[in-house]
Amino acid sequence: MYYLFNMFSIFCRVAER
């Protein structure tokens, strides 16, 4: 389930823009 956390992290970074 580590890929889920990775995807969430990336999404959070993109949404931070």
Beta strands, then each sheet from edge to edge (+ up, - down):
end
